[in-house]
Amino acid sequence: MKKKPLPTFQTDEESAEFVENADLTEYDLSGGVPVRYEFKVKTANISMRVPQELLDAVKAEAKREGMPYQRFIRQTLENALAEAHRRE
């Protein structure tokens, strides 16, 4: 059975109403991508010097991923720590 494409919405309210009332098993969700939300308050600051080329590459990758570059850096650090803990 071919599934329906997801509709597009103009407002958050429209999308919330859709999710609340629709049977999502009828829709093609294969194009979805995981999204990570940041809930923790950022209470510490760091400052570090890096080569401009590295910062440019980080900013370009963050843009490609659709997120601010500082969030991309935090996510990269979190992923590296999670991987290190898995190897232990």
N, C-alpha and C positions, 0 to 999 in steps of 0.2 A: 504494500500500500504506500503510495507516494504521500509524503507529509507536506503540510502547508508551509509556505515560507512565513517567517515572523513578520508581522506588520511593523510599520514605523510609527513613531509617536511624536507629537509636538510638545508634550509636557510630561513631567514626572507623574502627574496625577493620572494621565491617560495610561501610562505604562503600568502604574501600580494597580489600577482598576483591571487592566488586562490580565496581569499575573494573578490577581485575586480570583478572577471569575473564569478564566480560560482553562481548558484541559490541555496542558502543555504537552501531553503525549501525542497530540495531533499535529505538532509543529516540528519542523526540521531545526534542531538545535546544533547541528554539526558544525556550523560556522562560529560557534561561541569560543571565546578564549578566557582562560582563568584570569581573574582580576584580584589583586591583593589590596585590601584596604588597610590604611595605617590609622590605628585607633589610639596608640600610645602617644602621650604628650612628649614632645621633644624638649628635654630639659638640659641637655649638655651640648656645648659647641666644640667643634674642633677646627683647627686651622692647619693646613698642610701645604707644602710647596710641591708642585708636580710640573713636569715639562709641559709647555703649552700644547704640544702635539697630543699628549695623553689627555689633557682636559678637552681638547677639541674632539678627540675620538670618543670620549665618554659622552659629551654633549650630543654628538651625532647619533650614537647608539641609543641614548635616552630618547631622542626625538623619534627615531625609528620605532622604538617601543611605545611611544605615545605617553611619555611621562617626563616630569621635571628631572633635570640631571642630578639634583641632590637626592631625590627619592631613588633614582637609579643606583647611585653610589651606595645608599643605605641597603637597598635590596641586594646588591652584589656582595656587600660585606656579610649580610645575614646568610646568603646562600653559601658563601665560602665557609662560614662557621658551622653551618648545618652539615656540610659535606665533611668537614674535619671531624665532627662528632660521630658521623656515621662510620668513619674509618677506624675509630677507636675501639 
